[in-house]
């Protein structure tokens, strides 16, 4: 008796098994929802069993469906590896890799990794899901991303966390700001100026609130944003100063922005790769995953990732008992 289903039906089933949502699964395989539903119905009819339990909010696997999903995943992984072996190298293969990451890692780290990856695998399409730390974590857990770049995730049982670099938070200000010529800045000194912070929903905000809990004279935000990249835009416009991860800052040749070591206390975060535990990556995704470690060894920000001893007789930022007046910002267009 012939089995009346094909490879596309199996790919559709794998998508809905990973995403637990018909609409998202249909989008992932580029089908309309009615066409996608017909594929699943066809597969269930061909097998003579029910693979999915569907409600108005969620799709779950039946007991038979869970066993079948494991076998389908192994089958498709083996098929993918076989095809790659026949074709020679992953760089010659059309494909897609999705990476979920926090926005503060994009400009000066992720962008460099993707640039090098494109040189090796020019035909592989890379999708970047830039979202908050919790959203990026959830995207990997739900299978919407192959893996992620984040600073939380080590406590998640279904995910594994591979540390890459421990970076410190730095003070960000304009080059014409009174703090700009200091060797280092304390949190108390930073609080004497108009302060720009990310909101309470940000993972960076949670980290800083925990590190500075109970600290007197900690900076109080005058402006609040949702992402570090937006915070830096306000700093560049001359609206105040901020505390951001070193990875988010441009290089020392930036015409407007400068970063300064933050002390008393030094606050750091561990950035690493997250992926679903026990799930193998596609060859294309695995190659990108491994490239992060190679780029980390040569990245600019790793030089200041762990606290260094300060130079002798440093020039501290000028203290003040009242908030200094801010001169009107220069109206300069931000590059990019």
Secondary structure, DSSP 8 states (H G I E B T S, - for coil): ------HHHHHHHHHHHHH--HHHHHHHTT--HHHHHHHHHHHHHHHTS--EEE-SS-EEE-HHHHHHHHHHHHHHHHHHHHHHHHH--GGGS-EEEEEEE-GGGIIIIIHHHHHHHHHH-TTEEEEEEE--HHHHHHHHHTTSSSEEEES--TT-TTEEEEEEEEEEEEEEEETTSTTTT-SEEEHHHHTTS-EEEE-TTSHHHHHHHHHTTT-TT---EEEEESSHHHHHHHHHTTS-EEEEEGGGS--TT-SSEEEEEEESS--EEEEEEEEETT----HHHHHHHHHHHHHHTT-GGGGGSS-----TT-------SS--------------
